[in-house]
């Protein structure tokens, strides 16, 4: 589970609100974190592995969109591993973790583990937020024909640079001048929470706007190809819109509890005594959302693969070719059979056995192909006369 409260717990003089949630059934909390993260980790890897029965084809090069989708999954996998490792240490060595509360001590390893594991989790999930923002930007630029594989370098610089900068800055401000004096009031805590939640709020606010503009641009792009807007093209636009909706729905489900929990805990921090009877419902709501966070935060990885690719099935093919890129392969399975996501499954809605040889039309097809890659359509009517299909 990813929360800035994990870093504030490393302060021996932590605030009462952090003490409240971190001391609430710690064994149950860590067990839930391990269970949720383990299930998500296994299912995410299963989703990304190549499947039996599919007929992969190689693409000449990976697109920026497919690379971003893979990197989001990798960030979720590594973040889940951090959650499992941290929670396992907390469960297996309670005495080791208890030393964090001791102010005057010579053993620095408990605090080093606390800070290091919390930073690892925060950094990976924060990077995942930035990559999701880059995906929305790239989707819009693709339909505007202003993006390509070369832009992935800029995305790397922005994502990892901002994630590391904000994480280090927030931790430095929280622990200044030392661990023994951190969390002395909100002056230390507020900058840390801002740097933690800034990328999350950015995705919540900006991504829906970019997705909406992308869907509108797709409609204009399809209309401009032949001057008409057929039922097939309307269906394609709707499917792309649904895909963006599923991505945002997963994000909101997994992280809205964090925002609610943080608001409740900040409210409790402003009270003279958080143990007063009138605040009982607030405390209960904070503890409930705390456990919900332990379930939903690690599950983001698996739920995102469902939003990106759909369910890819159980039939794993471990003898796949080394150079195969499964998340970009084409599927030749029969209708209704689970296949690995294909970047051009929507092309059947555009090209009904027509050959379009103009450069402008091919660029349009490539833009839509990159935008819709990783999706599995309900029908498997791949038109082999498509210039994109023939190029592969």
Rosetta blueprint (number, residue, H / E / L):
1 X L
2 X L
3 X L
4 X L
5 X H
6 X H
7 X H
8 X H
9 X L
10 X L
11 X L
12 X L
13 X L
14 X L
15 X L
16 X H
17 X H
18 X H
19 X H
20 X H
21 X H
22 X H
23 X L
24 X L
25 X L
26 X H
27 X H
28 X H
29 X H
30 X H
31 X H
32 X H
33 X H
34 X H
35 X H
36 X H
37 X H
38 X H
39 X H
40 X H
41 X H
42 X H
43 X H
44 X H
45 X H
46 X H
47 X H
48 X H
49 X L
50 X L
51 X E
52 X L
53 X L
54 X L
55 X L
56 X L
57 X L
58 X L
59 X L
60 X L
61 X L
62 X L
63 X L
64 X H
65 X H
66 X H
67 X H
68 X H
69 X H
70 X H
71 X H
72 X H
73 X H
74 X H
75 X H
76 X H
77 X H
78 X H
79 X H
80 X H
81 X H
82 X H
83 X H
84 X H
85 X H
86 X H
87 X H
88 X H
89 X H
90 X H
91 X H
92 X H
93 X L
94 X H
95 X H
96 X H
97 X H
98 X H
99 X H
100 X H
101 X H
102 X L
103 X L
104 X L
105 X L
106 X L
107 X L
108 X L
109 X H
110 X H
111 X H
112 X H
113 X H
114 X H
115 X H
116 X H
117 X H
118 X H
119 X H
120 X H
121 X H
122 X H
123 X H
124 X H
125 X H
126 X H
127 X H
128 X H
129 X H
130 X H
131 X H
132 X H
133 X H
134 X H
135 X H
136 X H
137 X H
138 X H
139 X H
140 X H
141 X H
142 X H
143 X H
144 X L
145 X L
146 X L
147 X L
148 X L
149 X L
150 X L
151 X H
152 X H
153 X H
154 X H
155 X H
156 X H
157 X H
158 X H
159 X H
160 X H
161 X H
162 X H
163 X H
164 X H
165 X H
166 X H
167 X H
168 X H
169 X H
170 X H
171 X H
172 X H
173 X H
174 X H
175 X L
176 X L
177 X L
178 X L
179 X H
180 X H
181 X H
182 X L
183 X L
184 X L
185 X L
186 X H
187 X H
188 X H
189 X H
190 X H
191 X H
192 X H
193 X H
194 X H
195 X H
196 X H
197 X H
198 X H
199 X H
200 X H
201 X H
202 X H
203 X H
204 X H
205 X H
206 X H
207 X H
208 X H
209 X H
210 X H
211 X H
212 X H
213 X H
214 X H
215 X H
216 X H
217 X H
218 X H
219 X H
220 X H
221 X H
222 X H
223 X H
224 X H
225 X H
226 X H
227 X L
228 X L
229 X L
230 X L
231 X H
232 X H
233 X H
234 X H
235 X H
236 X H
237 X H
238 X H
239 X H
240 X H
241 X H
242 X H
243 X H
244 X H
245 X H
246 X H
247 X H
248 X H
249 X H
250 X H
251 X H
252 X H
253 X H
254 X H
255 X H
256 X H
257 X H
258 X H
259 X H
260 X H
261 X H
262 X H
263 X H
264 X H
265 X H
266 X H
267 X H
268 X H
269 X H
270 X L
271 X L
272 X L
273 X L
274 X L
275 X L
276 X L
277 X H
278 X H
279 X H
280 X H
281 X H
282 X H
283 X H
284 X H
285 X H
286 X H
287 X H
288 X H
289 X H
290 X H
291 X H
292 X H
293 X H
294 X H
295 X H
296 X H
297 X H
298 X H
299 X H
300 X H
301 X H
302 X H
303 X H
304 X H
305 X H
306 X H
307 X H
308 X H
309 X H
310 X L
311 X L
312 X L
313 X L
314 X L
315 X L
316 X E
317 X L
318 X L
319 X L
320 X L
321 X L
322 X L
323 X L
324 X L
325 X L
326 X H
327 X H
328 X H
329 X L
330 X L
331 X L
332 X L
333 X L
334 X L
335 X L
336 X L
337 X L
338 X L
339 X L
340 X L
341 X L
342 X E
343 X L
344 X L
345 X H
346 X H
347 X H
348 X H
349 X H
350 X L
351 X L
352 X L
353 X L
354 X L
355 X L
356 X L
357 X L
358 X L
359 X H
360 X H
361 X H
362 X H
363 X H
364 X H
365 X H
366 X H
367 X H
368 X H
369 X H
370 X H
371 X H
372 X H
373 X L
374 X L
375 X E
376 X L
377 X L
378 X L
379 X L
380 X L
381 X L
382 X L
383 X L
384 X L
385 X L
386 X L
387 X H
388 X H
389 X H
390 X H
391 X H
392 X L
